[in-house]
Amino acid sequence: LLLKDSNYLERGSADQALRRLATASYSVVQQLLLLLKDTNSAVRLRAAEALGKLANTSDNVVVTVEKWLEEEQDSEHKKYGVRALWYSVVGEL
């Protein structure tokens, strides 16, 4: 429900909730990938950070983000997928 809220602050808090789960389940990763397409850049950045942190707990996250990047057409959205991968390797954006 938070992911669809009209207030970007509420949508941004969704990534915090997903991050607190500290699990790279399919559902969590898919919800964070949706946030990479959010209309607000701060929400997209926080989702990228969350995915990057989760990637350190599961190789499946990296594979899923790579697949998402191959399928995503919007270069603005792709930028945040790349940031997620960068964050998983370097640890900061």
C-alpha positions in Angstrom: 0.0 0.0 0.0 2.8 2.4 0.8 4.3 1.8 -2.7 1.2 3.3 -4.3 0.7 6.3 -1.9 0.5 9.6 -3.7 3.0 11.1 -1.2 6.6 10.4 -2.2 7.6 10.5 1.5 5.3 7.6 2.2 6.6 5.7 -0.9 10.1 6.3 0.4 9.3 4.9 3.7 8.3 1.7 1.9 11.9 1.0 1.0 12.9 1.5 4.7 10.3 -1.1 5.7 11.5 -3.5 3.0 15.1 -2.9 4.0 14.4 -3.7 7.6 13.1 -7.1 6.6 16.8 -7.8 5.7 15.7 -10.6 3.4 16.3 -10.9 -0.3 13.0 -12.7 -0.9 11.5 -12.5 -4.4 8.7 -10.3 -3.2 11.0 -7.8 -1.5 13.3 -7.5 -4.5 10.4 -7.1 -6.9 8.9 -4.3 -4.8 12.2 -2.5 -4.7 12.6 -2.9 -8.4 9.2 -1.2 -8.8 10.5 1.7 -6.6 13.4 2.1 -9.1 10.7 3.4 -11.5 9.1 5.9 -9.0 8.4 9.4 -10.2 10.6 10.8 -7.3 14.4 10.5 -7.7 14.9 10.3 -3.9 12.7 7.3 -3.8 14.5 5.7 -6.7 17.9 6.3 -5.0 16.8 4.8 -1.7 15.5 1.7 -3.5 18.8 1.4 -5.3 20.6 1.6 -2.0 18.3 -1.0 -0.5 18.9 -3.4 -3.4 22.6 -2.9 -3.1 22.6 -3.8 0.5 20.4 -6.8 -0.1 22.7 -8.0 -2.9 25.3 -8.5 -0.2 23.1 -11.2 1.3 22.1 -13.0 -1.8 23.6 -13.5 -5.3 20.0 -13.8 -6.6 19.5 -10.0 -6.1 22.4 -9.2 -8.5 21.1 -11.7 -11.1 17.6 -10.2 -10.8 18.8 -6.6 -11.1 20.9 -7.6 -14.1 17.9 -9.2 -15.8 15.7 -6.2 -14.9 18.3 -3.9 -16.6 18.2 -6.0 -19.8 14.5 -5.7 -19.9 14.0 -2.1 -18.8 13.7 0.4 -21.6 13.8 3.8 -19.8 17.4 5.0 -19.4 16.5 7.1 -16.4 15.2 4.0 -14.6 18.2 1.9 -15.7 20.5 4.4 -14.1 19.1 3.4 -10.7 19.5 -0.3 -11.4 23.2 0.4 -12.2 23.5 2.3 -9.0 22.1 -0.7 -7.1 24.8 -2.9 -8.6 27.4 -0.3 -7.9 26.3 0.0 -4.3 26.5 -3.8 -3.9 30.2 -3.8 -4.9 31.5 -0.5 -3.5 29.1 0.0 -0.6 28.2 3.6 -1.3 26.9 5.8 -4.1 
